[in-house]
């Protein structure tokens, strides 16, 4: 006999996204200075990876907006 485990586990990527969201939820944080230090204090590869994450977020935002409006739907309203 075997047991089916239906517990949803959070992926490493989801954990990182949640952590970034928690850090950015501090509205007293100066985001321009964060960007300055990210570009200056981290290696170039880390900076480029951060830009890749932001580009992906922008793309996903556009897809979510199209789904909300109904562009991807074959049904007429």
N, C-alpha and C positions, 0 to 999 in steps of 0.2 A: 504494500500500500504506500502511496506517495501523497504528499501534501502540496497543494497548489498555493503558492504565496502570491497574494494579490496586493501586497504593499507596494505603493509607488515610491520609488527611491529617487531622490533628487540627484541629477547628474552634477559632475564637477563644474560644467559650464553654467548650470542654473545657480549653483552656490556662489560662483564668482559674480554673476549678474546681480544676484540679491545683495551681495556685499557691496558692490559698486553703487547700487541704488540706495542702500543705507548711508553710505558715505556722502552721496550727493544730496541727500534729503536735509542736510544741515544748511538752512538758508542763510546762516551767518558766514558761510564759507565763501571766500572770494574765488570764483571759478576762473577768473583771468589769471590770478596768481598761481592757481593749481596748474593751469595750462603752461604758464611760464616755467614753473619748476619741473613739470613733466618733460618739457622740451629741453631744458638745460641740464637737469640733474640725472636723467636716466639715459641709458645707452640708446643710440639711434634705433636699434631694432625694437626696443620696447616702445619707443615713441611711434614708430610705424605700425606696430601691432595695435596700439591704442587708436590710431586713426582708422585702422581696418574695422575695429569694433564700432566706431562711430558711424562709418559708412554703412555697415550692415544694419545698424539701428535705424538709420534714415531710410534705407530700402524697405525694411520691415514696416516702418511707419506708413510709407506710401501704400504697401500692399494691404495693410489693415484698413486704411482709409478707403481704398477701392472696394474691399469686401463690405465695408459698412454702407457705402453708397449703393453697391449692387452692380458694379461694372462687370464682375466676373460671373454674373448670374445670367442664365439663358431665359429666365422667366421675365415677362414684362410686368410692371407694377399694376 
